[in-house]
Amino acid sequence: MTASDSTSPALSLEESILKTLTHAGSKSLSAPEIAHAIAPEGDWHDLLVPIRRAAVALAQAGRLVIYRKGKIADPNDFRGVYRLGLPRQD
């Protein structure tokens, strides 16, 4: 099963991540929070690695921000616990 099998056929994993972050507003979310929002009834644990990969691609494209210890992290070089958020529009 691939990560896209766990999401709606109409939404890719990247689109699902962005939609979840949009609903969160200015709040950042952890990967487990996003995975649980995408697959609340399923085994969302299988989405954690694909979410990280998709988050890196989205961050490189400027569509989301990866936070580590409250600071913006380099999408090409971060480890450990992280949170995701939408870029600020201010």
N, CA and C of each residue as an Amber inpcrd file, in Angstrom:
protein
   270
   0.8440000  -1.1710000   0.0000000   0.0000000   0.0000000   0.0000000
   0.8940000   1.2410000   0.0000000   0.5930000   2.1850000  -0.8470000
   1.3630000   3.4230000  -0.9070000   0.6430000   4.4970000  -0.1210000
   1.3410000   5.5740000   0.1390000   0.7500000   6.6760000   0.8900000
  -0.4540000   7.2540000   0.1690000  -0.4190000   7.2950000  -1.1520000
  -1.5450000   7.8650000  -1.8820000  -2.7830000   6.9730000  -1.8070000
  -2.5860000   5.6540000  -1.5280000  -3.7310000   4.7720000  -1.3580000
  -4.5070000   5.1200000  -0.1010000  -3.8390000   5.7410000   0.8780000
  -4.4700000   6.0550000   2.1490000  -5.2750000   7.3430000   2.0980000
  -5.0820000   8.1310000   1.0640000  -5.7970000   9.3900000   0.9520000
  -6.9310000   9.2430000  -0.0550000  -7.7500000  10.2500000  -0.1050000
  -8.8320000  10.2580000  -1.0720000  -8.2500000  10.1750000  -2.4790000
  -8.9250000   9.4510000  -3.3840000  -8.4080000   9.3660000  -4.7500000
  -8.2590000  10.7280000  -5.4060000  -9.0540000  11.7010000  -4.9660000
  -9.0060000  13.0220000  -5.5690000  -7.8390000  13.8650000  -5.0410000
  -7.2520000  13.4760000  -3.8990000  -6.1880000  14.2710000  -3.2910000
  -4.8990000  13.4690000  -3.1870000  -3.7890000  14.0700000  -3.5860000
  -2.4900000  13.4410000  -3.3870000  -2.0980000  13.6460000  -1.9190000
  -1.0580000  12.9650000  -1.4940000  -0.5950000  13.1430000  -0.1200000
  -0.1840000  14.5970000   0.1220000   0.5150000  15.1970000  -0.8360000
   0.9210000  16.5980000  -0.6840000  -0.2930000  17.5070000  -0.5470000
  -1.3090000  17.2900000  -1.3630000  -2.5280000  18.0970000  -1.2780000
  -3.2320000  17.8810000   0.0560000  -3.2290000  16.6380000   0.5460000
  -3.8520000  16.3280000   1.8310000  -3.1260000  17.0240000   2.9790000
  -1.8070000  17.0710000   2.9210000  -1.0200000  17.7650000   3.9430000
  -1.3680000  19.2530000   3.9380000  -1.3730000  19.8580000   2.7580000
  -1.6880000  21.2900000   2.6520000  -3.1070000  21.5910000   3.1120000
  -4.0440000  20.7300000   2.7840000  -5.4360000  20.9160000   3.2130000
  -5.5370000  20.8530000   4.7340000  -4.8360000  19.8910000   5.3380000
  -4.8480000  19.7520000   6.7960000  -4.2430000  20.9870000   7.4560000
  -3.1360000  21.4810000   6.9080000  -2.5070000  22.6860000   7.4570000
  -3.3920000  23.9160000   7.2700000  -4.1150000  23.9770000   6.1640000
  -5.0320000  25.0940000   5.9310000  -6.1170000  25.1160000   6.9900000
  -6.6450000  23.9400000   7.3300000  -7.6750000  23.8560000   8.3720000
  -7.1160000  24.2400000   9.7400000  -5.8170000  24.0320000   9.9540000
  -5.1900000  24.3790000  11.2380000  -4.9350000  25.8750000  11.3650000
  -5.0350000  26.5940000  10.2580000  -4.7990000  28.0370000  10.2810000
  -3.3340000  28.3580000  10.4570000  -3.0100000  29.2420000  11.3940000
  -1.6190000  29.6470000  11.6000000  -0.8750000  28.6920000  12.5240000
  -1.5500000  27.6920000  13.0250000  -0.9420000  26.7170000  13.9390000
  -0.0910000  25.7060000  13.1650000   1.0360000  25.3200000  13.7250000
   1.8360000  24.2550000  13.1090000   1.3670000  22.9060000  13.6540000
   1.5930000  21.8590000  12.8750000   1.1700000  20.5110000  13.2640000
   2.3400000  19.5450000  13.1590000   2.3350000  18.5370000  14.0050000
   3.3510000  17.4890000  13.9280000   2.9510000  16.4860000  12.8530000
   3.9150000  15.6910000  12.4190000   3.6240000  14.6580000  11.4180000
   2.5540000  13.6810000  11.9160000   2.6040000  13.2150000  13.1800000
   1.5280000  12.3260000  13.6470000   0.1440000  12.9910000  13.6360000
   0.0850000  14.2880000  13.9490000  -1.2040000  14.9910000  13.8990000
  -1.7380000  15.0290000  12.4720000  -0.8650000  15.2850000  11.5170000
  -1.2760000  15.3220000  10.1110000  -1.6760000  13.9350000   9.6410000
  -0.8890000  12.9180000   9.9900000  -1.1980000  11.5450000   9.5880000
  -2.5440000  11.1090000  10.1440000  -2.8090000  11.4310000  11.3980000
  -4.0890000  11.0580000  12.0100000  -5.2560000  11.8010000  11.3500000
  -5.0340000  13.0480000  10.9430000  -6.0840000  13.8060000  10.2590000
  -6.3800000  13.2190000   8.8790000  -5.3460000  12.7180000   8.2080000
  -5.5190000  12.1510000   6.8730000  -6.1760000  10.7800000   6.9350000
  -5.7830000   9.9630000   7.9170000  -6.3130000   8.5940000   8.0420000
  -6.7750000   8.3460000   9.4740000  -7.8730000   8.9870000   9.8980000
  -8.3040000   8.8590000  11.2920000  -8.7480000   7.4530000  11.6870000
  -9.2480000   6.6990000  10.7730000  -9.7290000   5.3500000  11.0790000
  -8.7060000   4.2760000  10.7420000  -7.7240000   4.6150000   9.9440000
  -6.7510000   3.6340000   9.4710000  -5.4790000   3.6310000  10.2950000
  -4.4940000   2.8890000   9.8060000  -3.1940000   2.8470000  10.4550000
  -2.3730000   4.0240000   9.9430000  -2.4930000   5.1400000  10.6260000
  -1.8350000   6.3670000  10.1920000  -0.3280000   6.3240000  10.3860000
   0.1690000   5.3780000  11.1750000   1.6170000   5.2720000  11.4040000
   2.3800000   5.0450000  10.0870000   1.7680000   4.3330000   9.1520000
   2.4120000   4.0690000   7.8630000   2.6080000   5.3310000   7.0230000
   1.9510000   6.4140000   7.4080000   2.0540000   7.6680000   6.6530000
   3.2040000   8.5580000   7.1100000   3.8340000   8.2520000   8.2420000
   4.8310000   9.1600000   8.8030000   6.0350000   9.3880000   7.8890000
   6.6010000   8.3360000   7.3240000   7.7510000   8.5010000   6.4210000
   7.3290000   9.1800000   5.1180000   6.2270000   8.7530000   4.4960000
   5.7950000   9.4740000   3.2800000   5.4650000  10.9440000   3.5430000
   4.9330000  11.2670000   4.7210000   4.6400000  12.6660000   5.0450000
   5.9380000  13.4550000   5.1300000   6.9580000  12.8600000   5.7380000
   8.2530000  13.5570000   5.8270000   8.8030000  13.8290000   4.4340000
   8.7580000  12.8380000   3.5560000   9.2600000  13.0270000   2.1860000
   8.4760000  14.1070000   1.4500000   7.1500000  14.0530000   1.5740000
   6.3010000  15.0450000   0.9110000   6.5440000  16.4380000   1.5020000
   6.7550000  16.5090000   2.8230000   7.0050000  17.7960000   3.4670000
   8.3040000  18.4190000   2.9640000   9.3250000  17.6030000   2.7810000
  10.5990000  18.1140000   2.2490000  10.3770000  18.6940000   0.8500000
   9.6630000  17.9580000   0.0030000   9.3990000  18.4390000  -1.3600000
   8.5770000  19.7280000  -1.3390000   7.5620000  19.7830000  -0.4820000
   6.7300000  20.9840000  -0.3870000   7.5220000  22.1740000   0.1620000
   8.3960000  21.9170000   1.1280000   9.2250000  22.9950000   1.6900000
  10.2060000  23.5170000   0.6460000  10.7870000  22.6170000  -0.1370000
  11.7100000  23.0430000  -1.1960000  10.9910000  23.8950000  -2.2380000
   9.7010000  23.6250000  -2.4320000   8.9010000  24.4010000  -3.3850000
   8.3240000  25.6770000  -2.7590000   8.5620000  25.8710000  -1.4520000
   8.0670000  27.0590000  -0.7770000   6.6030000  27.0110000  -0.3990000
   6.0070000  25.8180000  -0.3860000   4.5790000  25.7030000  -0.1030000
   4.2740000  25.4240000   1.3660000   5.2750000  25.0120000   2.1450000
   5.1290000  24.8690000   3.5860000   6.4670000  25.1060000   4.2470000
   6.4380000  25.1970000   5.5820000   7.6500000  25.4580000   6.3580000
   7.8250000  24.3100000   7.3490000   9.0590000  23.8450000   7.4810000
   9.3870000  22.8150000   8.4600000  10.0220000  23.5190000   9.6550000
   9.4870000  23.2510000  10.8520000  10.0050000  23.8420000  12.0740000
  10.6780000  22.7700000  12.9300000  11.7880000  23.1350000  13.5190000
  12.5060000  22.2700000  14.4470000  12.8530000  23.1360000  15.6470000
  12.3710000  22.7330000  16.8190000  12.5840000  23.5040000  18.0510000
  12.1230000  24.9510000  17.8950000  10.9950000  25.1360000  17.1930000
  10.3960000  26.4510000  17.0340000  11.0230000  27.3450000  15.9960000
  12.0640000  26.8640000  15.3330000  12.7380000  27.6660000  14.3100000
  12.6100000  26.9960000  12.9500000  12.6600000  27.7920000  11.9020000
  12.5740000  27.2370000  10.5510000  13.7990000  26.3740000  10.2890000
  13.5490000  25.1580000   9.8170000  14.6220000  24.1950000   9.5530000
  14.9080000  24.1220000   8.0600000  16.1270000  23.7830000   7.7400000
  16.5260000  23.5500000   6.3540000  15.8930000  22.2300000   5.9110000
  15.0490000  22.2310000   4.8800000  14.3870000  20.9910000   4.4690000
  15.3630000  19.9110000   3.9940000  16.5650000  20.3010000   3.6380000
  17.5550000  19.3380000   3.1680000  18.4090000  18.7710000   4.2960000
  18.2690000  19.3300000   5.5100000  19.1460000  18.9130000   6.5950000
  18.4920000  19.1430000   7.9590000  17.5460000  18.3040000   8.3390000
  16.9590000  18.3850000   9.6760000  16.7470000  16.9680000  10.1980000
  16.7870000  16.8530000  11.5040000  16.6210000  15.5480000  12.1440000
  15.6740000  15.6920000  13.3160000  15.1460000  14.5510000  13.7400000
  14.3480000  14.5180000  14.9580000  12.9300000  15.0090000  14.7720000
  12.3810000  15.4750000  15.8820000  10.9910000  15.9160000  15.9340000
  10.8590000  17.2250000  15.1710000   9.8090000  17.3190000  14.3740000
   9.5800000  18.5230000  13.5790000   8.1000000  18.8040000  13.4980000
   7.7810000  20.0230000  13.1160000   6.3880000  20.4310000  12.9120000
   6.3020000  21.0870000  11.5360000   5.1000000  21.1150000  11.0070000
   4.8710000  21.6990000   9.6880000   3.8690000  22.8350000   9.8010000
   4.0590000  23.8520000   8.9860000   3.1390000  24.9720000   8.9510000
   3.1300000  25.5960000   7.5750000   2.1290000  26.3970000   7.3260000
   2.0560000  27.1240000   6.0590000   2.9480000  28.3450000   6.1430000
   3.5090000  28.7940000   5.0210000   4.3180000  30.0210000   5.0320000
   3.4700000  31.2050000   5.4860000   4.0730000  32.0720000   6.2480000
   3.3460000  33.2630000   6.7190000   3.2060000  34.2620000   5.5900000
   2.0800000  34.9370000   5.5670000   1.7920000  35.8930000   4.5050000
   1.9960000  37.3370000   4.9420000   2.7230000  37.5730000   6.0860000
   2.9000000  38.9550000   6.5510000   4.0590000  39.6350000   5.9480000
